[in-house]
Amino acid sequence: QVQLVESGGGSVQVGGSLRLSCAAFGYTGSDLCMGWFRQAPGKEREGVASIDSNEKISAADSVKGRFTISRDNAKNTLYLQMNSLKPEDTAIYYCAAKEGTYCGLPYRLYSYWGQGTQVTVST
């Protein structure tokens, strides 16, 4: 069982930056995919970025060049650095994890979820 605890959400103006963190507890294996997902009101949850245990990254086209996913395996912590934020980035952001070597962006692949953190970008 893996428990995920997110932090770092908030409200910023267009063009601002935020950094999300996600601490993982309870995993003792070596292959844990981790990712960030988001869900805006009235929309389906979507993948933002994922990273495997070898730090191979997948990212949605909408965030490439603006968002950076990273992980610190020693601290069991996942990060999402978000720069040049846009109003359309407004959503609840979720940290998620799955066991195994394959990471991807379809949210249905992921077994473990954090509680979510709100990100609001205003003009």
C-alpha positions in Angstrom: 0.0 0.0 0.0 1.3 3.4 -0.9 0.1 6.7 0.7 0.6 9.9 -1.1 0.5 13.4 0.4 0.6 16.5 -1.8 1.5 20.0 -0.9 2.3 23.3 -2.7 -0.9 24.3 -4.4 -2.3 27.8 -4.3 -3.4 30.9 -6.3 -1.1 32.8 -8.7 -1.5 35.2 -11.5 -0.9 34.4 -15.2 2.8 33.9 -15.9 3.5 32.9 -12.3 5.1 29.8 -10.9 4.2 27.1 -8.3 6.0 24.0 -7.1 4.0 20.9 -6.1 5.4 18.2 -3.9 4.2 14.7 -3.2 5.6 12.5 -0.4 5.2 8.8 -0.8 4.9 6.5 2.2 4.8 2.7 2.5 6.5 1.5 -0.7 9.4 -0.7 -0.3 10.0 -1.9 -3.9 12.2 -0.6 -6.6 9.8 0.2 -9.5 7.3 2.8 -8.7 5.9 5.0 -11.4 4.7 8.4 -10.2 2.8 11.1 -12.0 0.8 14.3 -11.8 -2.7 14.5 -13.0 -5.3 17.3 -13.0 -9.0 17.7 -13.2 -10.7 21.0 -14.0 -14.4 21.5 -13.2 -16.6 19.6 -15.7 -13.7 18.0 -17.4 -12.2 14.5 -17.3 -9.0 13.9 -15.3 -6.0 14.2 -17.5 -2.3 13.2 -17.3 0.2 16.1 -16.9 3.5 14.3 -16.5 4.9 11.0 -15.3 8.3 9.7 -14.3 9.6 6.2 -13.8 12.2 4.9 -11.3 14.9 5.5 -14.0 13.6 9.1 -14.4 12.2 8.5 -17.9 9.5 11.2 -18.4 6.3 11.5 -20.3 4.5 14.9 -20.5 1.4 16.2 -22.0 1.9 18.5 -25.0 0.1 21.3 -23.2 2.7 21.6 -20.5 5.9 20.8 -22.3 8.4 23.6 -21.9 6.5 25.0 -18.9 6.2 22.2 -16.4 9.1 20.0 -15.1 8.5 16.7 -13.2 11.2 15.3 -11.0 11.7 12.9 -8.2 14.0 12.4 -5.3 14.1 8.6 -4.7 16.1 9.0 -1.5 13.3 11.1 0.0 10.5 9.3 -1.8 9.2 12.6 -3.1 7.8 13.7 -6.4 7.9 17.3 -7.6 6.2 19.4 -10.3 7.7 22.8 -11.1 5.1 24.8 -13.0 6.2 28.0 -14.8 4.5 30.4 -17.1 1.1 29.4 -15.7 -2.0 30.0 -17.7 -5.7 30.2 -16.7 -6.3 26.9 -18.4 -3.9 25.3 -15.9 -6.5 25.9 -13.2 -7.5 22.5 -11.7 -7.1 20.2 -8.8 -3.8 18.5 -9.2 -3.3 14.9 -8.0 -0.2 12.9 -7.4 -0.5 9.2 -8.3 1.6 6.1 -8.3 1.6 2.6 -9.8 3.9 -0.3 -9.4 5.9 -1.5 -12.4 8.3 -0.3 -15.0 5.8 1.2 -17.5 4.7 4.7 -16.8 2.3 6.7 -18.9 -0.3 9.4 -18.8 -3.7 7.5 -18.8 -5.0 8.0 -15.3 -6.7 4.7 -15.2 -3.4 2.9 -15.0 -2.6 4.3 -11.6 -3.6 2.6 -8.3 -2.6 5.0 -5.7 -3.8 8.6 -5.4 -3.2 11.6 -3.2 -6.0 13.9 -1.9 -5.4 16.6 -4.5 -4.3 20.2 -4.2 -6.0 23.2 -5.8 -4.1 25.3 -8.3 -5.8 28.5 -9.5 -4.4 30.8 -12.1 -6.0 34.2 -12.5 -5.7 37.1 -14.9 
